[in-house]
Amino acid sequence: MKVQLEKTFAMPGSADTAWTVLRDIESVAGCMPGAKITERIGEQLYKGTVAVKFGPASMSFRGEVQVSQLDAATRTLRLVGKGTDTTGSSGASMDLTARIDAIDAATCNLVGTSEVAMSGKAATFGGRMMGSVADQVLKQFAANFAAKVQALQAPAAPTQPSDGPPGAADQPAAAARPAPLPSAPTELNGLALAWAVIKDWLRSLFGASKA
């Protein structure tokens, strides 16, 4: 079963700042809830895991991600990944292309196109439900990515007047430390995703009834 998605998310920073985050594969993986790069096995090949939590139960996927395109001129990244859960009952593959489009000097868009294929137990959600879940995951990813862009975009703190000894105010101020980049949750919360999917389904149902 396959699902194709194309989304555009506004980013609170310049295109150059967003591209700095996007080209860092470990940073991009950190934006995906529950995802983690565990090993770099080649110049553009990584091993990783994704942890999913459904209440007291947890499921873990492991696989490989390859960087098939990294184009600074167009600020485009393409990732191809595949993996299986630890029990071998489910499989997944992903082909993701992400691009940064400049809007002005302070804002830009993150444009993503992805195709996700699922097999085994993971494919039993059905096409519509699977698409809704993927949509919610992308929203969480975009929120985490935007937080990293905003933290990197934040300007240095202005120099404050000094009350110290004469001449202290003339000394160069220490470089402001950048804010630490926020990390994604260690597990993808399946219950929260399910609730978000149900709300979207109800909204579409009652919206169609009113039409």
C-alpha positions in Angstrom: 0.0 0.0 0.0 1.4 3.4 -1.0 0.6 6.9 0.1 1.8 10.1 -1.7 1.9 13.5 0.0 3.0 17.0 -1.0 3.1 19.7 1.7 4.4 23.2 2.1 5.3 24.7 5.5 6.2 28.3 6.3 9.5 28.6 8.1 10.5 31.4 10.6 13.9 32.0 9.1 15.8 32.8 5.9 16.3 30.2 3.1 20.0 30.0 4.0 19.3 29.2 7.6 16.7 26.6 6.8 19.1 25.0 4.3 21.8 24.8 7.0 19.4 22.6 9.0 18.1 20.6 6.1 21.5 19.5 4.8 22.4 18.2 8.3 21.0 14.6 8.1 21.3 14.0 11.8 19.5 17.2 12.5 16.7 16.3 10.0 16.3 12.9 11.6 16.0 14.6 15.0 13.0 16.5 13.7 11.1 13.3 13.1 9.3 12.2 16.3 10.8 8.9 17.4 13.5 8.7 14.7 17.2 8.4 15.5 20.4 8.0 13.4 22.4 5.2 15.0 25.3 4.8 12.6 26.9 6.3 9.5 28.0 3.4 7.3 29.0 5.4 4.2 29.4 8.9 2.9 25.7 9.2 2.2 24.3 6.1 3.9 23.0 5.8 7.5 21.4 3.3 9.8 18.6 4.3 12.1 15.6 3.4 14.2 12.0 4.7 14.7 10.2 4.0 18.0 6.4 4.1 18.1 4.4 4.0 21.3 0.7 3.0 21.5 -0.1 3.4 25.2 1.9 0.8 27.2 3.0 -1.0 24.0 5.9 0.0 21.8 7.1 -0.9 18.4 10.5 -0.3 16.9 11.6 -0.1 13.3 15.1 -0.3 12.0 16.5 0.3 8.6 18.7 2.4 6.3 18.5 5.9 4.8 20.5 7.0 1.8 21.0 10.6 0.7 20.5 10.3 -3.1 20.5 14.1 -3.8 22.0 17.1 -1.9 21.9 20.1 -4.2 23.0 23.4 -2.6 22.1 25.4 -5.8 18.4 24.5 -5.5 18.5 23.8 -1.7 17.1 20.3 -2.4 17.5 17.1 -0.4 16.3 13.6 -1.4 16.3 10.7 1.0 15.4 7.1 0.2 14.8 4.8 3.1 13.6 1.3 3.9 13.2 -0.8 7.0 11.3 -3.5 9.0 10.0 -3.8 12.5 12.0 -5.9 15.0 9.5 -8.8 14.7 9.7 -8.8 10.9 5.9 -8.5 10.6 5.9 -5.1 9.0 8.0 -3.3 6.4 8.2 0.3 5.1 9.9 2.3 2.4 10.1 6.0 1.8 11.2 8.3 -1.0 11.3 11.9 0.3 12.3 15.1 -1.6 12.5 18.3 0.5 13.2 21.8 -0.9 13.7 25.2 0.6 12.1 28.1 -1.3 13.0 31.7 -0.3 10.2 34.1 0.3 12.1 37.1 1.6 15.2 37.8 3.6 13.6 36.5 6.8 11.2 33.8 5.8 11.0 30.8 3.5 9.0 27.6 2.7 9.9 24.0 3.3 8.3 22.0 0.4 8.2 18.3 0.8 7.1 15.5 -1.5 7.0 11.9 -0.3 5.9 8.5 -1.2 5.6 5.9 1.6 4.9 2.2 1.0 3.8 -0.1 3.9 3.5 -3.9 4.0 2.4 -6.4 6.6 0.6 -5.4 9.8 1.5 -1.7 9.2 -0.5 -1.7 6.0 -3.8 -2.7 7.7 -4.7 0.9 8.5 -6.2 1.3 5.0 -5.4 4.0 2.5 -7.4 6.9 4.0 -6.2 6.3 7.6 -2.6 5.8 6.6 -2.7 9.1 4.7 -4.0 10.9 7.8 -1.4 9.4 10.0 1.4 10.4 7.6 -0.1 13.9 7.4 0.1 14.2 11.2 3.6 13.0 11.3 4.6 15.6 8.7 3.0 18.3 10.9 5.0 17.2 13.9 8.2 17.1 11.8 7.6 20.6 10.4 7.0 22.0 13.8 10.3 20.6 15.1 12.1 21.7 12.0 10.7 25.2 12.3 11.9 25.3 16.0 15.5 24.5 14.9 15.4 27.1 12.1 14.1 29.7 14.5 16.8 28.9 17.1 19.5 29.1 14.5 18.0 32.3 13.0 17.9 34.1 16.4 20.1 37.2 16.4 22.9 37.7 19.0 21.8 39.4 22.1 22.5 43.2 22.1 25.4 44.6 24.1 24.2 45.8 27.5 25.7 48.9 29.3 28.3 47.9 31.8 28.3 49.0 35.4 31.8 47.7 35.9 35.1 49.6 36.1 35.9 52.5 33.8 36.7 51.2 30.3 34.8 48.0 30.8 32.0 49.2 28.5 34.6 49.6 25.7 35.6 45.9 25.9 34.1 43.7 23.2 31.1 41.8 24.4 31.4 38.0 24.6 29.7 36.2 21.7 26.2 35.2 22.5 25.7 31.5 22.7 23.1 30.2 20.3 20.1 28.7 21.9 20.3 24.9 22.1 18.4 23.2 19.3 15.2 21.5 20.6 15.0 17.7 20.2 12.0 15.7 19.1 10.3 13.3 21.4 12.1 10.0 21.9 9.0 8.0 20.8 6.3 8.7 18.3 3.1 8.9 20.3 0.6 6.7 18.4 -2.3 7.6 20.7 -1.8 11.3 20.0 -1.6 10.6 16.3 -4.8 8.5 16.4 -6.7 11.3 18.2 -5.5 13.8 15.7 -6.6 11.5 12.8 -10.0 11.0 14.4 -10.5 14.8 14.8 -9.6 15.3 11.1 -12.0 12.6 10.1 -14.8 14.1 12.2 -14.1 17.6 10.8 -14.3 16.3 7.2 -17.4 14.3 8.0 -19.4 17.1 9.5 -18.0 19.6 7.0 -19.4 17.3 4.2 -22.8 17.1 5.9 -23.1 20.9 6.0 -22.2 21.3 2.4 
